[in-house]
Amino acid sequence: MFLLQWRCASALSAPLQLRHYTQSAIAALVDDDSNPESFPRPDPKYDQTILVVPRLVFGKSISAKEQKAGRVPGIIFE
């Protein structure tokens, strides 16, 4: 009984260490877009479309068969 009372008393007297999310929220709202030209614009000459064909079956053997057929079983980014 004494231990239970001591735990309750110590829990109430200890300062709560709560961190409010206001600092994080304010940091997310601050928009540092003073220089919109900081990133280069993509050249439309190099635009590409990736054609994706879903497989009906998947696995190692299917991937090997597609490689032999000349198709790449996955997405490759250059």
PDB file as gemmi writes it, atoms N, CA and C in Angstrom:
CRYST1    1.000    1.000    1.000  90.00  90.00  90.00 P 1                      
ATOM      1  N   MET A   1       0.827  -1.194   0.000  1.00  0.00           N  
ATOM      2  CA  MET A   1       0.000   0.000   0.000  1.00  0.00           C  
ATOM      3  C   MET A   1       0.861   1.243   0.000  1.00  0.00           C  
ATOM      4  N   PHE A   2       1.916   1.234   0.855  1.00  0.00           N  
ATOM      5  CA  PHE A   2       2.798   2.394   0.928  1.00  0.00           C  
ATOM      6  C   PHE A   2       3.513   2.618  -0.401  1.00  0.00           C  
ATOM      7  N   LEU A   3       3.929   1.517  -1.043  1.00  0.00           N  
ATOM      8  CA  LEU A   3       4.632   1.619  -2.321  1.00  0.00           C  
ATOM      9  C   LEU A   3       3.719   2.215  -3.384  1.00  0.00           C  
ATOM     10  N   LEU A   4       2.472   1.800  -3.386  1.00  0.00           N  
ATOM     11  CA  LEU A   4       1.518   2.318  -4.349  1.00  0.00           C  
ATOM     12  C   LEU A   4       1.292   3.806  -4.129  1.00  0.00           C  
ATOM     13  N   GLN A   5       1.157   4.245  -2.875  1.00  0.00           N  
ATOM     14  CA  GLN A   5       0.989   5.667  -2.595  1.00  0.00           C  
ATOM     15  C   GLN A   5       2.238   6.446  -2.987  1.00  0.00           C  
ATOM     16  N   TRP A   6       3.416   5.871  -2.756  1.00  0.00           N  
ATOM     17  CA  TRP A   6       4.656   6.577  -3.090  1.00  0.00           C  
ATOM     18  C   TRP A   6       4.797   6.740  -4.598  1.00  0.00           C  
ATOM     19  N   ARG A   7       4.394   5.700  -5.358  1.00  0.00           N  
ATOM     20  CA  ARG A   7       4.460   5.784  -6.817  1.00  0.00           C  
ATOM     21  C   ARG A   7       3.518   6.862  -7.337  1.00  0.00           C  
ATOM     22  N   CYS A   8       2.327   6.912  -6.809  1.00  0.00           N  
ATOM     23  CA  CYS A   8       1.368   7.920  -7.253  1.00  0.00           C  
ATOM     24  C   CYS A   8       1.864   9.312  -6.915  1.00  0.00           C  
ATOM     25  N   ALA A   9       2.412   9.475  -5.714  1.00  0.00           N  
ATOM     26  CA  ALA A   9       2.902  10.787  -5.305  1.00  0.00           C  
ATOM     27  C   ALA A   9       4.100  11.200  -6.148  1.00  0.00           C  
ATOM     28  N   SER A  10       5.005  10.267  -6.437  1.00  0.00           N  
ATOM     29  CA  SER A  10       6.174  10.632  -7.236  1.00  0.00           C  
ATOM     30  C   SER A  10       5.784  10.902  -8.681  1.00  0.00           C  
ATOM     31  N   ALA A  11       4.786  10.196  -9.171  1.00  0.00           N  
ATOM     32  CA  ALA A  11       4.338  10.423 -10.543  1.00  0.00           C  
ATOM     33  C   ALA A  11       3.667  11.782 -10.673  1.00  0.00           C  
ATOM     34  N   LEU A  12       2.967  12.198  -9.635  1.00  0.00           N  
ATOM     35  CA  LEU A  12       2.296  13.489  -9.699  1.00  0.00           C  
ATOM     36  C   LEU A  12       3.265  14.645  -9.502  1.00  0.00           C  
ATOM     37  N   SER A  13       4.303  14.431  -8.711  1.00  0.00           N  
ATOM     38  CA  SER A  13       5.222  15.531  -8.453  1.00  0.00           C  
ATOM     39  C   SER A  13       6.281  15.667  -9.546  1.00  0.00           C  
ATOM     40  N   ALA A  14       6.519  14.617 -10.317  1.00  0.00           N  
ATOM     41  CA  ALA A  14       7.527  14.686 -11.377  1.00  0.00           C  
ATOM     42  C   ALA A  14       6.995  15.549 -12.518  1.00  0.00           C  
ATOM     43  N   PRO A  15       7.847  16.377 -13.081  1.00  0.00           N  
ATOM     44  CA  PRO A  15       7.386  17.205 -14.204  1.00  0.00           C  
ATOM     45  C   PRO A  15       7.138  16.329 -15.435  1.00  0.00           C  
ATOM     46  N   LEU A  16       6.083  16.621 -16.111  1.00  0.00           N  
ATOM     47  CA  LEU A  16       5.764  15.861 -17.310  1.00  0.00           C  
ATOM     48  C   LEU A  16       6.654  16.341 -18.448  1.00  0.00           C  
ATOM     49  N   GLN A  17       7.241  15.420 -19.155  1.00  0.00           N  
ATOM     50  CA  GLN A  17       8.141  15.756 -20.251  1.00  0.00           C  
ATOM     51  C   GLN A  17       7.379  15.594 -21.564  1.00  0.00           C  
ATOM     52  N   LEU A  18       6.492  16.500 -21.820  1.00  0.00           N  
ATOM     53  CA  LEU A  18       5.716  16.453 -23.046  1.00  0.00           C  
ATOM     54  C   LEU A  18       6.329  17.401 -24.066  1.00  0.00           C  
ATOM     55  N   ARG A  19       6.450  16.933 -25.271  1.00  0.00           N  
ATOM     56  CA  ARG A  19       6.948  17.795 -26.335  1.00  0.00           C  
ATOM     57  C   ARG A  19       5.791  18.072 -27.275  1.00  0.00           C  
ATOM     58  N   HIS A  20       5.469  19.314 -27.383  1.00  0.00           N  
ATOM     59  CA  HIS A  20       4.374  19.696 -28.252  1.00  0.00           C  
ATOM     60  C   HIS A  20       4.890  19.808 -29.679  1.00  0.00           C  
ATOM     61  N   TYR A  21       4.017  19.581 -30.613  1.00  0.00           N  
ATOM     62  CA  TYR A  21       4.420  19.560 -32.009  1.00  0.00           C  
ATOM     63  C   TYR A  21       4.353  20.938 -32.662  1.00  0.00           C  
ATOM     64  N   THR A  22       4.249  21.988 -31.880  1.00  0.00           N  
ATOM     65  CA  THR A  22       4.127  23.311 -32.479  1.00  0.00           C  
ATOM     66  C   THR A  22       5.400  23.713 -33.205  1.00  0.00           C  
ATOM     67  N   GLN A  23       6.563  23.380 -32.651  1.00  0.00           N  
ATOM     68  CA  GLN A  23       7.809  23.742 -33.321  1.00  0.00           C  
ATOM     69  C   GLN A  23       7.925  23.029 -34.659  1.00  0.00           C  
ATOM     70  N   SER A  24       7.593  21.760 -34.693  1.00  0.00           N  
ATOM     71  CA  SER A  24       7.666  21.004 -35.940  1.00  0.00           C  
ATOM     72  C   SER A  24       6.642  21.516 -36.939  1.00  0.00           C  
ATOM     73  N   ALA A  25       5.457  21.849 -36.453  1.00  0.00           N  
ATOM     74  CA  ALA A  25       4.416  22.332 -37.344  1.00  0.00           C  
ATOM     75  C   ALA A  25       4.792  23.681 -37.934  1.00  0.00           C  
ATOM     76  N   ILE A  26       5.378  24.531 -37.132  1.00  0.00           N  
ATOM     77  CA  ILE A  26       5.792  25.841 -37.634  1.00  0.00           C  
ATOM     78  C   ILE A  26       6.922  25.682 -38.637  1.00  0.00           C  
ATOM     79  N   ALA A  27       7.847  24.775 -38.376  1.00  0.00           N  
ATOM     80  CA  ALA A  27       8.949  24.550 -39.307  1.00  0.00           C  
ATOM     81  C   ALA A  27       8.432  24.032 -40.642  1.00  0.00           C  
ATOM     82  N   ALA A  28       7.369  23.239 -40.618  1.00  0.00           N  
ATOM     83  CA  ALA A  28       6.806  22.725 -41.862  1.00  0.00           C  
ATOM     84  C   ALA A  28       6.065  23.818 -42.620  1.00  0.00           C  
ATOM     85  N   LEU A  29       5.504  24.777 -41.895  1.00  0.00           N  
ATOM     86  CA  LEU A  29       4.765  25.844 -42.554  1.00  0.00           C  
ATOM     87  C   LEU A  29       5.659  26.919 -43.143  1.00  0.00           C  
ATOM     88  N   VAL A  30       6.865  27.051 -42.617  1.00  0.00           N  
ATOM     89  CA  VAL A  30       7.771  28.067 -43.136  1.00  0.00           C  
ATOM     90  C   VAL A  30       8.206  27.635 -44.522  1.00  0.00           C  
ATOM     91  N   ASP A  31       7.856  28.431 -45.513  1.00  0.00           N  
ATOM     92  CA  ASP A  31       8.164  28.099 -46.893  1.00  0.00           C  
ATOM     93  C   ASP A  31       9.326  28.969 -47.352  1.00  0.00           C  
ATOM     94  N   ASP A  32      10.472  28.356 -47.512  1.00  0.00           N  
ATOM     95  CA  ASP A  32      11.652  29.102 -47.946  1.00  0.00           C  
ATOM     96  C   ASP A  32      11.761  29.020 -49.463  1.00  0.00           C  
ATOM     97  N   ASP A  33      10.802  29.619 -50.132  1.00  0.00           N  
ATOM     98  CA  ASP A  33      10.771  29.604 -51.589  1.00  0.00           C  
ATOM     99  C   ASP A  33      11.192  30.964 -52.130  1.00  0.00           C  
ATOM    100  N   SER A  34      12.230  31.534 -51.545  1.00  0.00           N  
ATOM    101  CA  SER A  34      12.682  32.842 -51.990  1.00  0.00           C  
ATOM    102  C   SER A  34      13.378  32.759 -53.339  1.00  0.00           C  
ATOM    103  N   ASN A  35      13.936  31.593 -53.675  1.00  0.00           N  
ATOM    104  CA  ASN A  35      14.624  31.422 -54.943  1.00  0.00           C  
ATOM    105  C   ASN A  35      13.970  30.273 -55.711  1.00  0.00           C  
ATOM    106  N   PRO A  36      12.961  30.571 -56.544  1.00  0.00           N  
ATOM    107  CA  PRO A  36      12.288  29.483 -57.247  1.00  0.00           C  
ATOM    108  C   PRO A  36      13.157  28.830 -58.316  1.00  0.00           C  
ATOM    109  N   GLU A  37      14.238  29.467 -58.716  1.00  0.00           N  
ATOM    110  CA  GLU A  37      15.124  28.912 -59.733  1.00  0.00           C  
ATOM    111  C   GLU A  37      16.242  28.082 -59.119  1.00  0.00           C  
ATOM    112  N   SER A  38      16.058  27.586 -57.896  1.00  0.00           N  
ATOM    113  CA  SER A  38      17.119  26.835 -57.243  1.00  0.00           C  
ATOM    114  C   SER A  38      17.335  25.471 -57.900  1.00  0.00           C  
ATOM    115  N   PHE A  39      16.291  24.896 -58.480  1.00  0.00           N  
ATOM    116  CA  PHE A  39      16.426  23.627 -59.171  1.00  0.00           C  
ATOM    117  C   PHE A  39      16.327  23.862 -60.674  1.00  0.00           C  
ATOM    118  N   PRO A  40      17.122  23.168 -61.463  1.00  0.00           N  
ATOM    119  CA  PRO A  40      17.032  23.367 -62.913  1.00  0.00           C  
ATOM    120  C   PRO A  40      15.734  22.788 -63.465  1.00  0.00           C  
ATOM    121  N   ARG A  41      15.228  23.424 -64.468  1.00  0.00           N  
ATOM    122  CA  ARG A  41      14.010  22.942 -65.115  1.00  0.00           C  
ATOM    123  C   ARG A  41      14.363  21.771 -66.033  1.00  0.00           C  
ATOM    124  N   PRO A  42      13.531  20.727 -66.076  1.00  0.00           N  
ATOM    125  CA  PRO A  42      13.819  19.612 -66.973  1.00  0.00           C  
ATOM    126  C   PRO A  42      13.655  20.017 -68.435  1.00  0.00           C  
ATOM    127  N   ASP A  43      14.513  19.473 -69.273  1.00  0.00           N  
ATOM    128  CA  ASP A  43      14.470  19.771 -70.700  1.00  0.00           C  
ATOM    129  C   ASP A  43      13.411  18.883 -71.352  1.00  0.00           C  
ATOM    130  N   PRO A  44      12.415  19.471 -72.026  1.00  0.00           N  
ATOM    131  CA  PRO A  44      11.362  18.652 -72.636  1.00  0.00           C  
ATOM    132  C   PRO A  44      11.893  17.732 -73.732  1.00  0.00           C  
ATOM    133  N   LYS A  45      13.093  18.009 -74.229  1.00  0.00           N  
ATOM    134  CA  LYS A  45      13.681  17.165 -75.267  1.00  0.00           C  
ATOM    135  C   LYS A  45      13.942  15.748 -74.750  1.00  0.00           C  
ATOM    136  N   TYR A  46      14.186  15.627 -73.448  1.00  0.00           N  
ATOM    137  CA  TYR A  46      14.515  14.339 -72.860  1.00  0.00           C  
ATOM    138  C   TYR A  46      13.329  13.671 -72.169  1.00  0.00           C  
ATOM    139  N   ASP A  47      12.127  14.142 -72.407  1.00  0.00           N  
ATOM    140  CA  ASP A  47      10.946  13.511 -71.819  1.00  0.00           C  
ATOM    141  C   ASP A  47      10.783  12.097 -72.366  1.00  0.00           C  
ATOM    142  N   GLN A  48      10.480  11.167 -71.487  1.00  0.00           N  
ATOM    143  CA  GLN A  48      10.283   9.780 -71.890  1.00  0.00           C  
ATOM    144  C   GLN A  48       9.043   9.238 -71.199  1.00  0.00           C  
ATOM    145  N   THR A  49       8.427   8.299 -71.852  1.00  0.00           N  
ATOM    146  CA  THR A  49       7.286   7.608 -71.270  1.00  0.00           C  
ATOM    147  C   THR A  49       7.694   6.169 -70.993  1.00  0.00           C  
ATOM    148  N   ILE A  50       7.439   5.710 -69.800  1.00  0.00           N  
ATOM    149  CA  ILE A  50       7.760   4.340 -69.433  1.00  0.00           C  
ATOM    150  C   ILE A  50       6.522   3.490 -69.676  1.00  0.00           C  
ATOM    151  N   LEU A  51       6.664   2.495 -70.542  1.00  0.00           N  
ATOM    152  CA  LEU A  51       5.571   1.587 -70.834  1.00  0.00           C  
ATOM    153  C   LEU A  51       5.642   0.415 -69.866  1.00  0.00           C  
ATOM    154  N   VAL A  52       4.592   0.212 -69.131  1.00  0.00           N  
ATOM    155  CA  VAL A  52       4.558  -0.841 -68.123  1.00  0.00           C  
ATOM    156  C   VAL A  52       3.510  -1.867 -68.524  1.00  0.00           C  
ATOM    157  N   VAL A  53       3.939  -3.119 -68.585  1.00  0.00           N  
ATOM    158  CA  VAL A  53       3.028  -4.214 -68.896  1.00  0.00           C  
ATOM    159  C   VAL A  53       3.000  -5.140 -67.689  1.00  0.00           C  
ATOM    160  N   PRO A  54       1.867  -5.261 -67.019  1.00  0.00           N  
ATOM    161  CA  PRO A  54       1.821  -6.131 -65.839  1.00  0.00           C  
ATOM    162  C   PRO A  54       1.925  -7.601 -66.235  1.00  0.00           C  
ATOM    163  N   ARG A  55       2.600  -8.362 -65.408  1.00  0.00           N  
ATOM    164  CA  ARG A  55       2.738  -9.799 -65.635  1.00  0.00           C  
ATOM    165  C   ARG A  55       1.540 -10.530 -65.044  1.00  0.00           C  
ATOM    166  N   LEU A  56       1.176 -11.611 -65.707  1.00  0.00           N  
ATOM    167  CA  LEU A  56       0.119 -12.448 -65.153  1.00  0.00           C  
ATOM    168  C   LEU A  56       0.674 -13.378 -64.089  1.00  0.00           C  
ATOM    169  N   VAL A  57       1.954 -13.758 -64.249  1.00  0.00           N  
ATOM    170  CA  VAL A  57       2.616 -14.659 -63.315  1.00  0.00           C  
ATOM    171  C   VAL A  57       3.938 -14.004 -62.940  1.00  0.00           C  
ATOM    172  N   PHE A  58       4.430 -14.290 -61.747  1.00  0.00           N  
ATOM    173  CA  PHE A  58       5.707 -13.708 -61.349  1.00  0.00           C  
ATOM    174  C   PHE A  58       6.557 -14.765 -60.678  1.00  0.00           C  
ATOM    175  N   GLY A  59       7.848 -14.513 -60.670  1.00  0.00           N  
ATOM    176  CA  GLY A  59       8.780 -15.445 -60.049  1.00  0.00           C  
ATOM    177  C   GLY A  59      10.106 -15.436 -60.787  1.00  0.00           C  
ATOM    178  N   LYS A  60      11.062 -16.211 -60.288  1.00  0.00           N  
ATOM    179  CA  LYS A  60      12.400 -16.233 -60.879  1.00  0.00           C  
ATOM    180  C   LYS A  60      12.388 -16.823 -62.284  1.00  0.00           C  
ATOM    181  N   SER A  61      11.627 -17.878 -62.493  1.00  0.00           N  
ATOM    182  CA  SER A  61      11.627 -18.516 -63.812  1.00  0.00           C  
ATOM    183  C   SER A  61      10.995 -17.609 -64.862  1.00  0.00           C  
ATOM    184  N   ILE A  62       9.962 -16.886 -64.485  1.00  0.00           N  
ATOM    185  CA  ILE A  62       9.324 -15.957 -65.415  1.00  0.00           C  
ATOM    186  C   ILE A  62      10.288 -14.827 -65.759  1.00  0.00           C  
ATOM    187  N   SER A  63      11.027 -14.332 -64.779  1.00  0.00           N  
ATOM    188  CA  SER A  63      12.000 -13.273 -65.032  1.00  0.00           C  
ATOM    189  C   SER A  63      13.083 -13.761 -65.980  1.00  0.00           C  
ATOM    190  N   ALA A  64      13.558 -14.987 -65.791  1.00  0.00           N  
ATOM    191  CA  ALA A  64      14.584 -15.542 -66.676  1.00  0.00           C  
ATOM    192  C   ALA A  64      14.054 -15.680 -68.099  1.00  0.00           C  
ATOM    193  N   LYS A  65      12.815 -16.124 -68.248  1.00  0.00           N  
ATOM    194  CA  LYS A  65      12.226 -16.257 -69.582  1.00  0.00           C  
ATOM    195  C   LYS A  65      12.081 -14.900 -70.257  1.00  0.00           C  
ATOM    196  N   GLU A  66      11.700 -13.880 -69.498  1.00  0.00           N  
ATOM    197  CA  GLU A  66      11.560 -12.553 -70.081  1.00  0.00           C  
ATOM    198  C   GLU A  66      12.914 -11.975 -70.457  1.00  0.00           C  
ATOM    199  N   GLN A  67      13.950 -12.259 -69.685  1.00  0.00           N  
ATOM    200  CA  GLN A  67      15.287 -11.802 -70.041  1.00  0.00           C  
ATOM    201  C   GLN A  67      15.748 -12.472 -71.328  1.00  0.00           C  
ATOM    202  N   LYS A  68      15.483 -13.758 -71.489  1.00  0.00           N  
ATOM    203  CA  LYS A  68      15.864 -14.462 -72.718  1.00  0.00           C  
ATOM    204  C   LYS A  68      15.097 -13.921 -73.917  1.00  0.00           C  
ATOM    205  N   ALA A  69      13.869 -13.476 -73.702  1.00  0.00           N  
ATOM    206  CA  ALA A  69      13.058 -12.933 -74.788  1.00  0.00           C  
ATOM    207  C   ALA A  69      13.449 -11.503 -75.134  1.00  0.00           C  
ATOM    208  N   GLY A  70      14.347 -10.904 -74.343  1.00  0.00           N  
ATOM    209  CA  GLY A  70      14.802  -9.551 -74.646  1.00  0.00           C  
ATOM    210  C   GLY A  70      14.089  -8.475 -73.864  1.00  0.00           C  
ATOM    211  N   ARG A  71      13.206  -8.855 -72.989  1.00  0.00           N  
ATOM    212  CA  ARG A  71      12.511  -7.870 -72.161  1.00  0.00           C  
ATOM    213  C   ARG A  71      13.211  -7.781 -70.818  1.00  0.00           C  
ATOM    214  N   VAL A  72      13.177  -6.622 -70.231  1.00  0.00           N  
ATOM    215  CA  VAL A  72      13.812  -6.421 -68.928  1.00  0.00           C  
ATOM    216  C   VAL A  72      12.733  -6.541 -67.860  1.00  0.00           C  
ATOM    217  N   PRO A  73      12.833  -7.499 -66.953  1.00  0.00           N  
ATOM    218  CA  PRO A  73      11.801  -7.669 -65.927  1.00  0.00           C  
ATOM    219  C   PRO A  73      11.990  -6.718 -64.754  1.00  0.00           C  
ATOM    220  N   GLY A  74      11.724  -5.481 -64.971  1.00  0.00           N  
ATOM    221  CA  GLY A  74      11.869  -4.481 -63.918  1.00  0.00           C  
ATOM    222  C   GLY A  74      11.974  -3.112 -64.550  1.00  0.00           C  
ATOM    223  N   ILE A  75      12.102  -2.107 -63.725  1.00  0.00           N  
ATOM    224  CA  ILE A  75      12.233  -0.735 -64.208  1.00  0.00           C  
ATOM    225  C   ILE A  75      13.671  -0.316 -64.009  1.00  0.00           C  
ATOM    226  N   ILE A  76      14.283   0.200 -65.049  1.00  0.00           N  
ATOM    227  CA  ILE A  76      15.664   0.676 -64.974  1.00  0.00           C  
ATOM    228  C   ILE A  76      15.646   2.172 -65.219  1.00  0.00           C  
ATOM    229  N   PHE A  77      16.230   2.922 -64.307  1.00  0.00           N  
ATOM    230  CA  PHE A  77      16.348   4.362 -64.463  1.00  0.00           C  
ATOM    231  C   PHE A  77      17.783   4.687 -64.826  1.00  0.00           C  
ATOM    232  N   GLU A  78      17.953   5.515 -65.826  1.00  0.00           N  
ATOM    233  CA  GLU A  78      19.311   5.904 -66.233  1.00  0.00           C  
ATOM    234  C   GLU A  78      19.750   7.135 -65.501  1.00  0.00           C  
TER     235      GLU A  78                                                      
END                                                                             
